[in-house]
Every structure is written in structure tokens, then in C-alpha cells.
Amino acid sequence: MCGACVLLSPLVYIAQSETALYVVEAVYRVFITLVFFSVGLNVVDTYPHNLRCTAHGLILSVTYMGGAIVRGAGDGGAIVSAIVCAALGAAATGSALASNIH
């Protein structure tokens, strides 16, 4: 799915009409939603049964907070948004690597 997103991302710049751009963004969001859902479900399944609701709420809170940070960085320009996205991506990668080491 991530490969499909990488292949789909240049279409944002190639789309000739506004409608085509909306379609490309919608397809891209479907793939991203599926990726987040599958990762979130796998993470929540690792928690004990009595903590799954708490884990799901924590994951949603962190996701919303990250979205608010990235959206708020848009006022600072493209460079600030890129730096924030890169930092969040590096943090997610580090977290994934740390969870696989045990």
C-alpha cells in the first residue's frame, strides 16, 4: 500500500483539472487510511484485553495532535512543514525500530 502511495503522489502535480486533483487526493487518502488502520489495529492487538480501549484512545490522541501540529506549521511556510513532517516521520521510524528490537 505504501508503494502505491509513492507511485500515486506525482499525480498531484500532473493532474490537469480540479476534479482530477480531488480524485487523486481521495484515492491517496484511502490508501493512507488503510495503512493507519492496519498499523493501529496491529498495535492495539498487542495490548491486553482490558487496555485495548485505552490504547486506541491514546493512538487517536497522538494522531490528532500530530495532525494539528502539521496543520499549524503550514503558516510557517513549506520549509517548517517539511521539517515537522520529517521529525514526525523519524520519530515514527525510531519507535517502530525500537519496538522490533526486544
Jmol script that loads the backbone (N, CA, C; Angstrom):
load data "model"
ATOM      1  N   MET A   1       0.815  -1.185   0.000  1.00  0.00           N
ATOM      2  CA  MET A   1       0.000   0.000   0.000  1.00  0.00           C
ATOM      3  C   MET A   1       0.864   1.257   0.000  1.00  0.00           C
ATOM      4  N   CYS A   2       1.953   1.202   0.745  1.00  0.00           N
ATOM      5  CA  CYS A   2       2.841   2.371   0.773  1.00  0.00           C
ATOM      6  C   CYS A   2       3.457   2.605  -0.604  1.00  0.00           C
ATOM      7  N   GLY A   3       3.777   1.520  -1.305  1.00  0.00           N
ATOM      8  CA  GLY A   3       4.315   1.649  -2.659  1.00  0.00           C
ATOM      9  C   GLY A   3       3.313   2.302  -3.598  1.00  0.00           C
ATOM     10  N   ALA A   4       2.038   1.960  -3.427  1.00  0.00           N
ATOM     11  CA  ALA A   4       1.001   2.584  -4.252  1.00  0.00           C
ATOM     12  C   ALA A   4       0.920   4.080  -3.972  1.00  0.00           C
ATOM     13  N   CYS A   5       1.094   4.470  -2.715  1.00  0.00           N
ATOM     14  CA  CYS A   5       1.076   5.896  -2.368  1.00  0.00           C
ATOM     15  C   CYS A   5       2.259   6.624  -2.990  1.00  0.00           C
ATOM     16  N   VAL A   6       3.417   5.976  -2.991  1.00  0.00           N
ATOM     17  CA  VAL A   6       4.600   6.593  -3.604  1.00  0.00           C
ATOM     18  C   VAL A   6       4.391   6.753  -5.104  1.00  0.00           C
ATOM     19  N   LEU A   7       3.806   5.753  -5.738  1.00  0.00           N
ATOM     20  CA  LEU A   7       3.547   5.842  -7.174  1.00  0.00           C
ATOM     21  C   LEU A   7       2.444   6.847  -7.490  1.00  0.00           C
ATOM     22  N   LEU A   8       1.529   7.030  -6.568  1.00  0.00           N
ATOM     23  CA  LEU A   8       0.396   7.924  -6.795  1.00  0.00           C
ATOM     24  C   LEU A   8       0.733   9.388  -6.537  1.00  0.00           C
ATOM     25  N   SER A   9       1.712   9.661  -5.688  1.00  0.00           N
ATOM     26  CA  SER A   9       1.991  11.040  -5.278  1.00  0.00           C
ATOM     27  C   SER A   9       2.385  11.978  -6.422  1.00  0.00           C
ATOM     28  N   PRO A  10       3.125  11.565  -7.456  1.00  0.00           N
ATOM     29  CA  PRO A  10       3.422  12.521  -8.536  1.00  0.00           C
ATOM     30  C   PRO A  10       2.192  12.963  -9.328  1.00  0.00           C
ATOM     31  N   LEU A  11       1.110  12.197  -9.253  1.00  0.00           N
ATOM     32  CA  LEU A  11      -0.100  12.576  -9.983  1.00  0.00           C
ATOM     33  C   LEU A  11      -0.702  13.878  -9.467  1.00  0.00           C
ATOM     34  N   VAL A  12      -0.370  14.264  -8.238  1.00  0.00           N
ATOM     35  CA  VAL A  12      -0.870  15.531  -7.699  1.00  0.00           C
ATOM     36  C   VAL A  12      -0.363  16.689  -8.547  1.00  0.00           C
ATOM     37  N   TYR A  13       0.861  16.580  -9.035  1.00  0.00           N
ATOM     38  CA  TYR A  13       1.446  17.654  -9.842  1.00  0.00           C
ATOM     39  C   TYR A  13       1.054  17.551 -11.314  1.00  0.00           C
ATOM     40  N   ILE A  14       0.635  16.370 -11.741  1.00  0.00           N
ATOM     41  CA  ILE A  14       0.307  16.157 -13.151  1.00  0.00           C
ATOM     42  C   ILE A  14      -1.170  16.426 -13.439  1.00  0.00           C
ATOM     43  N   ALA A  15      -2.022  16.326 -12.426  1.00  0.00           N
ATOM     44  CA  ALA A  15      -3.466  16.480 -12.620  1.00  0.00           C
ATOM     45  C   ALA A  15      -3.775  17.815 -13.297  1.00  0.00           C
ATOM     46  N   GLN A  16      -4.536  17.755 -14.386  1.00  0.00           N
ATOM     47  CA  GLN A  16      -4.821  18.940 -15.192  1.00  0.00           C
ATOM     48  C   GLN A  16      -6.046  19.712 -14.713  1.00  0.00           C
ATOM     49  N   SER A  17      -6.997  19.026 -14.106  1.00  0.00           N
ATOM     50  CA  SER A  17      -8.217  19.716 -13.685  1.00  0.00           C
ATOM     51  C   SER A  17      -8.398  19.578 -12.173  1.00  0.00           C
ATOM     52  N   GLU A  18      -9.261  20.413 -11.660  1.00  0.00           N
ATOM     53  CA  GLU A  18      -9.522  20.383 -10.224  1.00  0.00           C
ATOM     54  C   GLU A  18     -10.200  19.078  -9.816  1.00  0.00           C
ATOM     55  N   THR A  19     -11.081  18.579 -10.668  1.00  0.00           N
ATOM     56  CA  THR A  19     -11.768  17.322 -10.377  1.00  0.00           C
ATOM     57  C   THR A  19     -10.786  16.162 -10.326  1.00  0.00           C
ATOM     58  N   ALA A  20      -9.848  16.131 -11.260  1.00  0.00           N
ATOM     59  CA  ALA A  20      -8.838  15.069 -11.259  1.00  0.00           C
ATOM     60  C   ALA A  20      -7.982  15.137  -9.998  1.00  0.00           C
ATOM     61  N   LEU A  21      -7.688  16.339  -9.560  1.00  0.00           N
ATOM     62  CA  LEU A  21      -6.909  16.505  -8.333  1.00  0.00           C
ATOM     63  C   LEU A  21      -7.679  15.974  -7.126  1.00  0.00           C
ATOM     64  N   TYR A  22      -8.977  16.241  -7.066  1.00  0.00           N
ATOM     65  CA  TYR A  22      -9.794  15.723  -5.969  1.00  0.00           C
ATOM     66  C   TYR A  22      -9.830  14.198  -5.980  1.00  0.00           C
ATOM     67  N   VAL A  23      -9.927  13.611  -7.157  1.00  0.00           N
ATOM     68  CA  VAL A  23      -9.952  12.152  -7.267  1.00  0.00           C
ATOM     69  C   VAL A  23      -8.625  11.559  -6.794  1.00  0.00           C
ATOM     70  N   VAL A  24      -7.513  12.147  -7.225  1.00  0.00           N
ATOM     71  CA  VAL A  24      -6.192  11.658  -6.814  1.00  0.00           C
ATOM     72  C   VAL A  24      -6.035  11.772  -5.301  1.00  0.00           C
ATOM     73  N   GLU A  25      -6.441  12.897  -4.731  1.00  0.00           N
ATOM     74  CA  GLU A  25      -6.341  13.074  -3.279  1.00  0.00           C
ATOM     75  C   GLU A  25      -7.226  12.079  -2.536  1.00  0.00           C
ATOM     76  N   ALA A  26      -8.406  11.802  -3.061  1.00  0.00           N
ATOM     77  CA  ALA A  26      -9.307  10.847  -2.408  1.00  0.00           C
ATOM     78  C   ALA A  26      -8.718   9.439  -2.418  1.00  0.00           C
ATOM     79  N   VAL A  27      -8.161   9.036  -3.550  1.00  0.00           N
ATOM     80  CA  VAL A  27      -7.543   7.706  -3.637  1.00  0.00           C
ATOM     81  C   VAL A  27      -6.344   7.624  -2.705  1.00  0.00           C
ATOM     82  N   TYR A  28      -5.554   8.682  -2.670  1.00  0.00           N
ATOM     83  CA  TYR A  28      -4.386   8.724  -1.790  1.00  0.00           C
ATOM     84  C   TYR A  28      -4.820   8.613  -0.326  1.00  0.00           C
ATOM     85  N   ARG A  29      -5.875   9.319   0.038  1.00  0.00           N
ATOM     86  CA  ARG A  29      -6.356   9.268   1.424  1.00  0.00           C
ATOM     87  C   ARG A  29      -6.898   7.892   1.783  1.00  0.00           C
ATOM     88  N   VAL A  30      -7.496   7.205   0.828  1.00  0.00           N
ATOM     89  CA  VAL A  30      -7.969   5.843   1.097  1.00  0.00           C
ATOM     90  C   VAL A  30      -6.787   4.944   1.446  1.00  0.00           C
ATOM     91  N   PHE A  31      -5.714   5.022   0.659  1.00  0.00           N
ATOM     92  CA  PHE A  31      -4.533   4.209   0.949  1.00  0.00           C
ATOM     93  C   PHE A  31      -3.934   4.568   2.304  1.00  0.00           C
ATOM     94  N   ILE A  32      -3.809   5.855   2.594  1.00  0.00           N
ATOM     95  CA  ILE A  32      -3.240   6.290   3.872  1.00  0.00           C
ATOM     96  C   ILE A  32      -4.124   5.826   5.029  1.00  0.00           C
ATOM     97  N   THR A  33      -5.442   5.916   4.862  1.00  0.00           N
ATOM     98  CA  THR A  33      -6.355   5.456   5.906  1.00  0.00           C
ATOM     99  C   THR A  33      -6.196   3.964   6.148  1.00  0.00           C
ATOM    100  N   LEU A  34      -6.065   3.183   5.086  1.00  0.00           N
ATOM    101  CA  LEU A  34      -5.868   1.743   5.243  1.00  0.00           C
ATOM    102  C   LEU A  34      -4.558   1.425   5.953  1.00  0.00           C
ATOM    103  N   VAL A  35      -3.503   2.166   5.629  1.00  0.00           N
ATOM    104  CA  VAL A  35      -2.213   1.947   6.287  1.00  0.00           C
ATOM    105  C   VAL A  35      -2.328   2.261   7.771  1.00  0.00           C
ATOM    106  N   PHE A  36      -2.881   3.431   8.120  1.00  0.00           N
ATOM    107  CA  PHE A  36      -3.024   3.797   9.527  1.00  0.00           C
ATOM    108  C   PHE A  36      -3.935   2.825  10.268  1.00  0.00           C
ATOM    109  N   PHE A  37      -5.006   2.383   9.615  1.00  0.00           N
ATOM    110  CA  PHE A  37      -5.921   1.445  10.261  1.00  0.00           C
ATOM    111  C   PHE A  37      -5.236   0.117  10.541  1.00  0.00           C
ATOM    112  N   SER A  38      -4.511  -0.413   9.561  1.00  0.00           N
ATOM    113  CA  SER A  38      -3.860  -1.709   9.770  1.00  0.00           C
ATOM    114  C   SER A  38      -2.757  -1.624  10.814  1.00  0.00           C
ATOM    115  N   VAL A  39      -1.975  -0.547  10.795  1.00  0.00           N
ATOM    116  CA  VAL A  39      -0.931  -0.379  11.812  1.00  0.00           C
ATOM    117  C   VAL A  39      -1.559  -0.201  13.189  1.00  0.00           C
ATOM    118  N   GLY A  40      -2.567   0.648  13.275  1.00  0.00           N
ATOM    119  CA  GLY A  40      -3.234   0.868  14.556  1.00  0.00           C
ATOM    120  C   GLY A  40      -3.870  -0.396  15.105  1.00  0.00           C
ATOM    121  N   LEU A  41      -4.488  -1.178  14.241  1.00  0.00           N
ATOM    122  CA  LEU A  41      -5.110  -2.426  14.671  1.00  0.00           C
ATOM    123  C   LEU A  41      -4.064  -3.415  15.170  1.00  0.00           C
ATOM    124  N   ASN A  42      -2.941  -3.506  14.476  1.00  0.00           N
ATOM    125  CA  ASN A  42      -1.873  -4.404  14.922  1.00  0.00           C
ATOM    126  C   ASN A  42      -1.292  -3.962  16.255  1.00  0.00           C
ATOM    127  N   VAL A  43      -1.147  -2.659  16.443  1.00  0.00           N
ATOM    128  CA  VAL A  43      -0.624  -2.151  17.715  1.00  0.00           C
ATOM    129  C   VAL A  43      -1.611  -2.414  18.841  1.00  0.00           C
ATOM    130  N   VAL A  44      -2.878  -2.125  18.605  1.00  0.00           N
ATOM    131  CA  VAL A  44      -3.887  -2.317  19.649  1.00  0.00           C
ATOM    132  C   VAL A  44      -4.027  -3.797  19.998  1.00  0.00           C
ATOM    133  N   ASP A  45      -3.878  -4.692  19.036  1.00  0.00           N
ATOM    134  CA  ASP A  45      -3.977  -6.126  19.314  1.00  0.00           C
ATOM    135  C   ASP A  45      -2.863  -6.629  20.218  1.00  0.00           C
ATOM    136  N   THR A  46      -1.756  -5.912  20.310  1.00  0.00           N
ATOM    137  CA  THR A  46      -0.671  -6.346  21.186  1.00  0.00           C
ATOM    138  C   THR A  46      -0.948  -6.024  22.652  1.00  0.00           C
ATOM    139  N   TYR A  47      -1.912  -5.142  22.925  1.00  0.00           N
ATOM    140  CA  TYR A  47      -2.240  -4.778  24.299  1.00  0.00           C
ATOM    141  C   TYR A  47      -3.143  -5.840  24.924  1.00  0.00           C
ATOM    142  N   PRO A  48      -3.099  -5.978  26.256  1.00  0.00           N
ATOM    143  CA  PRO A  48      -4.040  -6.888  26.932  1.00  0.00           C
ATOM    144  C   PRO A  48      -5.482  -6.435  26.690  1.00  0.00           C
ATOM    145  N   HIS A  49      -6.403  -7.365  26.841  1.00  0.00           N
ATOM    146  CA  HIS A  49      -7.806  -7.076  26.524  1.00  0.00           C
ATOM    147  C   HIS A  49      -8.367  -5.913  27.328  1.00  0.00           C
ATOM    148  N   ASN A  50      -7.953  -5.765  28.577  1.00  0.00           N
ATOM    149  CA  ASN A  50      -8.527  -4.704  29.400  1.00  0.00           C
ATOM    150  C   ASN A  50      -7.943  -3.332  29.093  1.00  0.00           C
ATOM    151  N   LEU A  51      -6.880  -3.250  28.297  1.00  0.00           N
ATOM    152  CA  LEU A  51      -6.258  -1.962  27.979  1.00  0.00           C
ATOM    153  C   LEU A  51      -6.437  -1.547  26.519  1.00  0.00           C
ATOM    154  N   ARG A  52      -7.141  -2.327  25.735  1.00  0.00           N
ATOM    155  CA  ARG A  52      -7.254  -2.022  24.304  1.00  0.00           C
ATOM    156  C   ARG A  52      -7.970  -0.712  24.043  1.00  0.00           C
ATOM    157  N   CYS A  53      -9.006  -0.409  24.794  1.00  0.00           N
ATOM    158  CA  CYS A  53      -9.729   0.849  24.598  1.00  0.00           C
ATOM    159  C   CYS A  53      -8.827   2.034  24.923  1.00  0.00           C
ATOM    160  N   THR A  54      -8.048   1.914  25.992  1.00  0.00           N
ATOM    161  CA  THR A  54      -7.115   2.975  26.363  1.00  0.00           C
ATOM    162  C   THR A  54      -6.045   3.146  25.292  1.00  0.00           C
ATOM    163  N   ALA A  55      -5.529   2.048  24.774  1.00  0.00           N
ATOM    164  CA  ALA A  55      -4.505   2.119  23.727  1.00  0.00           C
ATOM    165  C   ALA A  55      -5.063   2.773  22.474  1.00  0.00           C
ATOM    166  N   HIS A  56      -6.285   2.420  22.107  1.00  0.00           N
ATOM    167  CA  HIS A  56      -6.898   3.007  20.921  1.00  0.00           C
ATOM    168  C   HIS A  56      -7.082   4.508  21.111  1.00  0.00           C
ATOM    169  N   GLY A  57      -7.538   4.925  22.282  1.00  0.00           N
ATOM    170  CA  GLY A  57      -7.700   6.352  22.563  1.00  0.00           C
ATOM    171  C   GLY A  57      -6.381   7.094  22.536  1.00  0.00           C
ATOM    172  N   LEU A  58      -5.334   6.468  23.056  1.00  0.00           N
ATOM    173  CA  LEU A  58      -4.011   7.086  23.044  1.00  0.00           C
ATOM    174  C   LEU A  58      -3.495   7.248  21.620  1.00  0.00           C
ATOM    175  N   ILE A  59      -3.679   6.226  20.797  1.00  0.00           N
ATOM    176  CA  ILE A  59      -3.239   6.306  19.402  1.00  0.00           C
ATOM    177  C   ILE A  59      -3.988   7.417  18.672  1.00  0.00           C
ATOM    178  N   LEU A  60      -5.304   7.499  18.878  1.00  0.00           N
ATOM    179  CA  LEU A  60      -6.083   8.559  18.229  1.00  0.00           C
ATOM    180  C   LEU A  60      -5.649   9.937  18.704  1.00  0.00           C
ATOM    181  N   SER A  61      -5.390  10.084  20.003  1.00  0.00           N
ATOM    182  CA  SER A  61      -4.964  11.382  20.532  1.00  0.00           C
ATOM    183  C   SER A  61      -3.643  11.824  19.931  1.00  0.00           C
ATOM    184  N   VAL A  62      -2.698  10.906  19.844  1.00  0.00           N
ATOM    185  CA  VAL A  62      -1.394  11.237  19.263  1.00  0.00           C
ATOM    186  C   VAL A  62      -1.545  11.580  17.784  1.00  0.00           C
ATOM    187  N   THR A  63      -2.406  10.854  17.077  1.00  0.00           N
ATOM    188  CA  THR A  63      -2.627  11.133  15.658  1.00  0.00           C
ATOM    189  C   THR A  63      -3.242  12.513  15.467  1.00  0.00           C
ATOM    190  N   TYR A  64      -4.259  12.841  16.261  1.00  0.00           N
ATOM    191  CA  TYR A  64      -4.886  14.160  16.152  1.00  0.00           C
ATOM    192  C   TYR A  64      -3.911  15.272  16.512  1.00  0.00           C
ATOM    193  N   MET A  65      -3.098  15.040  17.539  1.00  0.00           N
ATOM    194  CA  MET A  65      -2.121  16.043  17.949  1.00  0.00           C
ATOM    195  C   MET A  65      -1.086  16.252  16.843  1.00  0.00           C
ATOM    196  N   GLY A  66      -0.625  15.161  16.232  1.00  0.00           N
ATOM    197  CA  GLY A  66       0.327  15.285  15.125  1.00  0.00           C
ATOM    198  C   GLY A  66      -0.279  16.026  13.947  1.00  0.00           C
ATOM    199  N   GLY A  67      -1.551  15.727  13.641  1.00  0.00           N
ATOM    200  CA  GLY A  67      -2.225  16.442  12.563  1.00  0.00           C
ATOM    201  C   GLY A  67      -2.363  17.924  12.848  1.00  0.00           C
ATOM    202  N   ALA A  68      -2.662  18.268  14.097  1.00  0.00           N
ATOM    203  CA  ALA A  68      -2.777  19.682  14.463  1.00  0.00           C
ATOM    204  C   ALA A  68      -1.433  20.387  14.364  1.00  0.00           C
ATOM    205  N   ILE A  69      -0.359  19.700  14.746  1.00  0.00           N
ATOM    206  CA  ILE A  69       0.974  20.299  14.655  1.00  0.00           C
ATOM    207  C   ILE A  69       1.338  20.555  13.200  1.00  0.00           C
ATOM    208  N   VAL A  70       1.114  19.557  12.351  1.00  0.00           N
ATOM    209  CA  VAL A  70       1.465  19.710  10.934  1.00  0.00           C
ATOM    210  C   VAL A  70       0.604  20.781  10.280  1.00  0.00           C
ATOM    211  N   ARG A  71      -0.678  20.809  10.607  1.00  0.00           N
ATOM    212  CA  ARG A  71      -1.565  21.820  10.024  1.00  0.00           C
ATOM    213  C   ARG A  71      -1.178  23.215  10.498  1.00  0.00           C
ATOM    214  N   GLY A  72      -0.816  23.351  11.759  1.00  0.00           N
ATOM    215  CA  GLY A  72      -0.403  24.646  12.294  1.00  0.00           C
ATOM    216  C   GLY A  72       0.930  25.105  11.737  1.00  0.00           C
ATOM    217  N   ALA A  73       1.774  24.166  11.342  1.00  0.00           N
ATOM    218  CA  ALA A  73       3.075  24.528  10.782  1.00  0.00           C
ATOM    219  C   ALA A  73       2.931  25.080   9.371  1.00  0.00           C
ATOM    220  N   GLY A  74       1.764  24.905   8.764  1.00  0.00           N
ATOM    221  CA  GLY A  74       1.551  25.406   7.413  1.00  0.00           C
ATOM    222  C   GLY A  74       1.669  26.913   7.314  1.00  0.00           C
ATOM    223  N   ASP A  75       1.388  27.621   8.399  1.00  0.00           N
ATOM    224  CA  ASP A  75       1.521  29.075   8.398  1.00  0.00           C
ATOM    225  C   ASP A  75       2.979  29.504   8.361  1.00  0.00           C
ATOM    226  N   GLY A  76       3.872  28.630   8.782  1.00  0.00           N
ATOM    227  CA  GLY A  76       5.299  28.949   8.792  1.00  0.00           C
ATOM    228  C   GLY A  76       5.963  28.736   7.449  1.00  0.00           C
ATOM    229  N   GLY A  77       5.238  28.231   6.496  1.00  0.00           N
ATOM    230  CA  GLY A  77       5.800  28.011   5.178  1.00  0.00           C
ATOM    231  C   GLY A  77       6.113  26.544   4.931  1.00  0.00           C
ATOM    232  N   ALA A  78       6.514  26.275   3.713  1.00  0.00           N
ATOM    233  CA  ALA A  78       6.776  24.897   3.295  1.00  0.00           C
ATOM    234  C   ALA A  78       7.962  24.287   4.026  1.00  0.00           C
ATOM    235  N   ILE A  79       8.964  25.084   4.327  1.00  0.00           N
ATOM    236  CA  ILE A  79      10.157  24.548   4.989  1.00  0.00           C
ATOM    237  C   ILE A  79       9.816  24.062   6.397  1.00  0.00           C
ATOM    238  N   VAL A  80       9.039  24.848   7.140  1.00  0.00           N
ATOM    239  CA  VAL A  80       8.663  24.453   8.500  1.00  0.00           C
ATOM    240  C   VAL A  80       7.798  23.197   8.466  1.00  0.00           C
ATOM    241  N   SER A  81       6.849  23.132   7.538  1.00  0.00           N
ATOM    242  CA  SER A  81       6.009  21.944   7.412  1.00  0.00           C
ATOM    243  C   SER A  81       6.840  20.719   7.075  1.00  0.00           C
ATOM    244  N   ALA A  82       7.798  20.873   6.172  1.00  0.00           N
ATOM    245  CA  ALA A  82       8.651  19.746   5.796  1.00  0.00           C
ATOM    246  C   ALA A  82       9.498  19.279   6.972  1.00  0.00           C
ATOM    247  N   ILE A  83      10.009  20.214   7.754  1.00  0.00           N
ATOM    248  CA  ILE A  83      10.827  19.851   8.919  1.00  0.00           C
ATOM    249  C   ILE A  83       9.981  19.116   9.958  1.00  0.00           C
ATOM    250  N   VAL A  84       8.774  19.613  10.216  1.00  0.00           N
ATOM    251  CA  VAL A  84       7.897  18.959  11.192  1.00  0.00           C
ATOM    252  C   VAL A  84       7.509  17.564  10.712  1.00  0.00           C
ATOM    253  N   CYS A  85       7.162  17.431   9.430  1.00  0.00           N
ATOM    254  CA  CYS A  85       6.809  16.116   8.887  1.00  0.00           C
ATOM    255  C   CYS A  85       7.995  15.160   8.952  1.00  0.00           C
ATOM    256  N   ALA A  86       9.188  15.655   8.643  1.00  0.00           N
ATOM    257  CA  ALA A  86      10.382  14.812   8.715  1.00  0.00           C
ATOM    258  C   ALA A  86      10.655  14.377  10.149  1.00  0.00           C
ATOM    259  N   ALA A  87      10.471  15.283  11.107  1.00  0.00           N
ATOM    260  CA  ALA A  87      10.689  14.933  12.515  1.00  0.00           C
ATOM    261  C   ALA A  87       9.678  13.891  12.983  1.00  0.00           C
ATOM    262  N   LEU A  88       8.410  14.067  12.603  1.00  0.00           N
ATOM    263  CA  LEU A  88       7.402  13.084  12.982  1.00  0.00           C
ATOM    264  C   LEU A  88       7.650  11.738  12.308  1.00  0.00           C
ATOM    265  N   GLY A  89       8.084  11.755  11.054  1.00  0.00           N
ATOM    266  CA  GLY A  89       8.420  10.514  10.362  1.00  0.00           C
ATOM    267  C   GLY A  89       9.601   9.810  11.000  1.00  0.00           C
ATOM    268  N   ALA A  90      10.623  10.579  11.385  1.00  0.00           N
ATOM    269  CA  ALA A  90      11.791   9.994  12.053  1.00  0.00           C
ATOM    270  C   ALA A  90      11.398   9.416  13.411  1.00  0.00           C
ATOM    271  N   ALA A  91      10.516  10.110  14.129  1.00  0.00           N
ATOM    272  CA  ALA A  91      10.059   9.597  15.422  1.00  0.00           C
ATOM    273  C   ALA A  91       9.270   8.301  15.253  1.00  0.00           C
ATOM    274  N   ALA A  92       8.417   8.240  14.237  1.00  0.00           N
ATOM    275  CA  ALA A  92       7.651   7.019  13.991  1.00  0.00           C
ATOM    276  C   ALA A  92       8.565   5.866  13.599  1.00  0.00           C
ATOM    277  N   THR A  93       9.568   6.160  12.764  1.00  0.00           N
ATOM    278  CA  THR A  93      10.515   5.122  12.362  1.00  0.00           C
ATOM    279  C   THR A  93      11.320   4.632  13.555  1.00  0.00           C
ATOM    280  N   GLY A  94      11.786   5.560  14.384  1.00  0.00           N
ATOM    281  CA  GLY A  94      12.530   5.178  15.581  1.00  0.00           C
ATOM    282  C   GLY A  94      11.694   4.346  16.531  1.00  0.00           C
ATOM    283  N   SER A  95      10.434   4.722  16.674  1.00  0.00           N
ATOM    284  CA  SER A  95       9.536   3.959  17.538  1.00  0.00           C
ATOM    285  C   SER A  95       9.304   2.553  16.995  1.00  0.00           C
ATOM    286  N   ALA A  96       9.129   2.441  15.679  1.00  0.00           N
ATOM    287  CA  ALA A  96       8.926   1.122  15.076  1.00  0.00           C
ATOM    288  C   ALA A  96      10.168   0.256  15.219  1.00  0.00           C
ATOM    289  N   LEU A  97      11.336   0.848  15.013  1.00  0.00           N
ATOM    290  CA  LEU A  97      12.576   0.089  15.161  1.00  0.00           C
ATOM    291  C   LEU A  97      12.788  -0.334  16.610  1.00  0.00           C
ATOM    292  N   ALA A  98      12.479   0.552  17.540  1.00  0.00           N
ATOM    293  CA  ALA A  98      12.651   0.228  18.959  1.00  0.00           C
ATOM    294  C   ALA A  98      11.704  -0.886  19.396  1.00  0.00           C
ATOM    295  N   SER A  99      10.507  -0.914  18.834  1.00  0.00           N
ATOM    296  CA  SER A  99       9.557  -1.960  19.222  1.00  0.00           C
ATOM    297  C   SER A  99       9.929  -3.318  18.642  1.00  0.00           C
ATOM    298  N   ASN A 100      10.703  -3.344  17.562  1.00  0.00           N
ATOM    299  CA  ASN A 100      11.115  -4.613  16.958  1.00  0.00           C
ATOM    300  C   ASN A 100      12.401  -5.163  17.548  1.00  0.00           C
ATOM    301  N   ILE A 101      13.101  -4.380  18.352  1.00  0.00           N
ATOM    302  CA  ILE A 101      14.388  -4.812  18.894  1.00  0.00           C
ATOM    303  C   ILE A 101      14.214  -5.812  20.031  1.00  0.00           C
ATOM    304  N   HIS A 102      13.168  -5.665  20.835  1.00  0.00           N
ATOM    305  CA  HIS A 102      13.011  -6.516  22.024  1.00  0.00           C
ATOM    306  C   HIS A 102      12.990  -7.936  21.609  1.00  0.00           C
TER     307      HIS A 102
END
end "model"
wireframe off; spacefill off
backbone 0.3
color backbone group
